[in-house]
Amino acid sequence: MTKTPLISIIMPAYNVETYIADSIKSILNQSYNNLELIIINDGSTDDTKKIAQSFSVKDKRVRLFSTKNYGVSHARNFGLHKSRGELISFIDSDDQYTKNALMIMIQSLIKYGADISTSRYISVTNFDNHIESIDKFSSILNPNDVLKDFFYDTGHITGSICAKIYKKNIIENILFDETLSIAEDQDFFVKVLNNAHMVVHNSIIGYLYLKRNNSAVNSPFNKEHVSSIKLGDKLLAKIPKEDSELKKACKNYLFRSSIIAIFSMPAKKSQFKHEYDLCILAIKQNRKTVLLDEDSKIIYRLYALVSFLGVNFLFNFIKFRKLIGTIKRELLSIVK
């Protein structure tokens, strides 16, 4: 690999006319220049294509393609097919990279001979007044450690495909599952990890994730919201029996995914009976492991304990906790 390898950044875009210009600028203004930005206009009905086209005319590093609205997984697969770089990265069309993110991740990937280089990311409601992290150090991890971080939701390395750079040779022949609209990135990331030998994690905040009410993860509950549970079941079955620590971590992921999914359901759950039963089963099967696991987050150990008093009791407990949190935030905003 050369000292300045070409990196292909893949950006699916659907009806993001409000955000895409700033997202594109965050890539083109990177301190690392040897890049191509592949934008896949996924059948947008607003001015997304027009805005992206204005950048492709001015900067040859921007390559714009348009498809019918097949979804984000198809768009990413399309982008992978069109990519020409030795390295691959992904960005959502409403998010942004910090100015030196690519440079730092690429430098550490080359320095340590890693297959994947990652950075921290933060969620924001807007991009105003963000100060780039100056804390810069790297840690070397094996893929199993990364998987545990993901399962335990430590916040160090998430299952998101963004805020990461991959050597292209470890993701060849791996595609996004186009039948999924939620957890498709986690499914892809775990598959890629299986091909990796080393991961380097950089302490910098490299990626800014915009929290939007109409994003896929914040959309009204549908059957795809249990995709994480199905993924967890699939992964748990593949973990060797002798790897008890990884199995324990995966059970934490299953329990957490079940709590998140079931709490996202509408009050009347009759239309989602299968999904509801799947969540209840996962909670009951994994709560003892979570309760006794010292590596599990305290709040999930508490949820596991409360779940033994009954699912309805657990629901009410979580609602009460969220209500207290809301009241606390409101009081703090008044004081400020």
HUPE-V422770 format. One record per pair of residues at least 6 apart in sequence whose C-alpha atoms are under 7 Angstrom apart, sorted by the first residue. I is the first residue (numbers start at 1). GAP is how many residues later the second one is. D is the distance in whole Angstrom. If there is no record, write none. Layout:
i=<I I>
gap=<GAP GAP>
d=<D D>
This chain:
i=<4 5 5 6 6 6 6 6 7 7 7 7 7 7 7 8 8 8 8 8 8 8 8 8 8 9 9 9 9 9 9 9 10 10 10 10 10 10 10 10 11 11 11 11 11 11 11 12 12 12 12 12 12 12 12 12 13 13 13 13 13 14 14 14 14 15 15 15 15 16 16 16 17 17 17 19 19 20 20 21 23 23 23 23 26 26 26 26 27 29 30 30 31 31 31 32 32 35 36 36 37 37 37 38 38 38 38 39 39 39 40 40 40 40 40 41 41 41 41 42 42 42 42 42 42 42 43 43 43 43 53 55 56 56 56 73 73 73 74 77 77 86 86 87 87 87 87 88 88 88 88 89 89 89 89 90 90 91 94 95 95 95 96 96 96 97 97 97 98 98 98 101 105 105 105 105 109 109 109 109 114 114 114 115 115 115 115 115 115 116 116 116 116 116 116 116 117 117 117 117 117 117 118 118 118 118 118 118 119 119 119 119 119 119 119 119 120 120 120 120 120 120 120 121 121 121 121 121 121 122 122 122 123 123 123 123 124 124 124 124 125 125 126 132 133 133 134 135 135 136 136 136 137 137 138 138 138 138 139 139 139 140 140 140 141 141 141 142 142 142 143 143 143 143 143 146 148 148 149 149 150 150 150 151 151 151 151 152 152 152 152 159 159 159 160 160 161 161 163 163 170 170 170 171 176 176 177 180 181 182 182 182 182 182 183 183 187 221 221 223 225 226 226 228 229 229 229 232 232 232 236 236 239 248 251 252 252 254 255 255 255 255 258 258 258 262 262 287 288 290 290 290 291 291 291 303 306 307>
gap=<30 29 81 28 29 79 80 81 27 28 29 78 79 80 81 27 28 29 30 75 76 77 79 80 81 27 28 29 79 80 81 82 27 28 29 66 69 79 80 81 27 28 29 79 80 81 82 27 28 29 30 60 63 64 80 81 26 27 28 29 80 27 28 29 30 29 30 31 33 32 77 78 29 30 31 74 75 73 74 30 70 71 72 73 70 71 72 73 70 70 69 70 68 69 72 70 71 26 25 26 24 25 26 24 25 26 41 24 25 26 24 25 26 35 39 8 24 25 26 24 25 26 27 28 29 33 23 24 25 26 11 7 6 7 8 103 104 105 104 98 99 81 82 78 79 80 81 77 78 79 80 73 75 76 77 71 72 71 116 113 114 115 111 112 113 109 110 111 34 108 109 105 12 13 60 97 6 7 8 91 84 85 86 51 52 81 82 83 84 48 49 50 51 82 83 84 47 48 49 82 83 84 45 46 47 82 83 84 44 45 82 83 84 85 86 87 36 43 83 84 85 86 87 42 84 85 86 87 88 85 86 87 85 86 87 88 84 85 86 87 85 86 84 73 71 72 70 68 69 66 67 68 65 66 62 63 64 65 61 62 63 59 60 61 57 58 59 55 56 57 50 53 54 55 56 11 98 101 7 8 7 8 9 98 99 101 102 97 100 101 144 26 27 30 25 26 24 28 43 44 22 25 26 21 8 12 7 44 43 34 35 42 43 45 44 45 44 43 44 52 36 35 49 29 25 28 29 18 21 22 11 14 8 41 35 38 44 28 27 28 31 32 21 24 25 14 17 17 16 6 11 14 10 13 14 11 8 7>
d=<7 7 6 5 5 5 6 6 7 5 6 5 6 5 6 6 5 6 7 6 7 5 6 5 6 6 5 6 6 5 5 7 6 5 6 7 6 6 5 6 6 5 6 6 5 6 6 6 5 6 7 6 6 6 6 6 7 6 5 6 6 6 5 7 5 5 6 6 6 6 7 7 7 5 5 7 5 5 6 7 6 6 6 5 6 6 7 7 7 7 5 6 6 6 6 6 5 7 5 6 6 5 6 6 5 6 6 6 5 6 6 5 6 6 7 6 6 5 6 6 5 6 5 7 7 7 7 6 5 4 7 7 5 6 7 5 6 5 6 6 6 6 5 7 6 5 5 6 5 6 6 7 6 5 6 7 5 6 6 6 5 6 6 5 7 6 5 6 7 5 6 5 5 6 7 7 7 7 5 7 5 5 6 6 5 6 7 6 6 7 6 5 6 7 5 6 6 5 7 6 5 6 6 4 6 6 5 6 6 6 6 5 6 6 6 5 7 7 6 6 5 6 7 7 5 6 5 6 7 7 5 6 6 5 6 6 7 6 5 6 6 5 7 7 5 6 7 7 6 7 5 6 6 6 6 5 4 6 6 5 7 6 5 6 6 5 6 6 5 6 6 7 7 6 7 7 7 6 7 6 6 5 6 6 6 6 5 6 6 6 6 7 5 6 6 6 6 6 6 5 7 6 7 6 6 6 6 7 7 7 7 6 6 6 6 6 7 6 6 7 6 6 7 6 6 6 6 7 7 6 6 6 6 7 6 6 7 6 6 5 6 7 5 6 6 6 6 5 7 6 6 6 5 6 6 7 6 5>
